[in-house]
Amino acid sequence: MPKTGLKIDPRKLIYFASIIEHGSFKRAAKALGLSQPALSLSMDRLEADLDIRLLARSPSGILPTALGDMLYCHARLIRSELVLAERELLDAIGGAANEIRLGSLPSLAGSIVPTALSKWREAHSEVGLHVSEAAQIDLLTGMLRREYDFVIGYTECYDIEDGLRQRVLFRDSLCVIARPGHPLAEMPQLSWEEIVRFPWISPTSRRPHSVLQAALQIAQVPPPVQSTFCGSVSLQKSLISSSDHLAMLPAHAVRAELQEGRLIALPIQDPTLHRNIAVFFREGYVPEEAGRALIDCVASVGLAACRQGANGPPSSEP
């Protein structure tokens, strides 16, 4: 009969995750501040409680069994939640956060965000800052899990609304990017039917490129014949420059490559190639002064960059 009502000690799960990540009881015990015999006993009891073998020895160290690997995925999440809980409690007890956790789209993290951070740092050198870049769906999900204080993303085509509020910062323009000499480069006008015949690079495998998907739905055109998913903007640019792949990126993210002739923007006009960039908060969250100043810097730099479009060097001044 299947097992029911398994009793799992959360503390032992954290120990278990550390053993997997360190590959040995000795290193994990040192990181956890425990004795090796105590850690070994704890794992023996966890396996006995579950009646499951979780760990196996190999020439390269301690490895999880198939069931152990499954449990490890949940152990990491539990540990992350405890870390977040501790951080929020310490911030609340201290009265004000001493660190800002910012999430950003990769297409903004290569140009607008670093310029804004540099400008913001001139007046806020004492505030800790943690910046992560991820796809929109991962950013918003992470913020609901309190991994971020706020997120810089786009307003259109997202489907997580409960518990969030937003404020539009600026509006940017997207380009369909290709290499010089691409088969579509010499065509004076292009349609989506012609464009989707070529392979595309999309920013995340979790779902199709939202703006591209919206444009194709309006034009009643099927998705591209082939898609490669890549969260790194620099890798997207490299793949475009060395193949017939296409991608949709903001003009400010490829300004230097367009000016130097390393990439080109294909001549397609579509109202969907404009999007609002906004800051997202959890309901009830009120940023401190340093957080508000950071958001204002992102807005001013974004406005300046989007006014310039693909012309001129990046600027931090509005």
Number of C-alpha atoms within 10 A of each C-alpha: 3 3 7 6 6 9 9 12 12 12 12 16 21 20 22 26 24 22 26 19 14 16 18 17 23 16 15 22 20 11 13 14 10 13 13 17 12 12 21 17 11 18 21 14 14 20 16 11 13 14 11 12 16 21 20 11 12 9 6 8 13 17 20 21 16 12 12 19 16 12 16 22 11 14 21 16 13 17 18 15 15 13 13 16 13 12 14 14 12 14 14 11 10 10 9 11 19 14 16 19 18 22 28 23 23 21 25 21 19 18 19 25 24 16 19 22 19 13 17 19 15 9 11 17 9 11 13 11 15 10 15 15 20 20 22 24 16 15 24 27 13 17 22 19 13 16 19 24 20 27 26 28 28 23 18 15 13 12 9 11 10 9 11 15 14 19 13 15 22 21 17 20 19 21 23 19 26 28 25 20 12 17 11 18 17 12 9 9 11 15 13 18 15 11 18 18 13 16 18 25 23 23 26 18 13 11 12 15 19 15 18 18 18 16 16 18 12 9 13 11 15 13 18 20 11 12 18 16 16 15 18 17 22 15 12 23 23 13 18 24 21 11 12 17 21 28 24 22 22 21 24 28 25 25 22 17 15 20 14 9 11 16 22 23 21 22 16 14 12 12 8 16 19 15 19 15 22 22 22 23 22 21 12 9 11 12 17 12 10 19 22 11 16 20 23 15 24 26 24 17 26 28 20 19 27 20 16 17 20 22 15 11 12 20 15 19 14 14
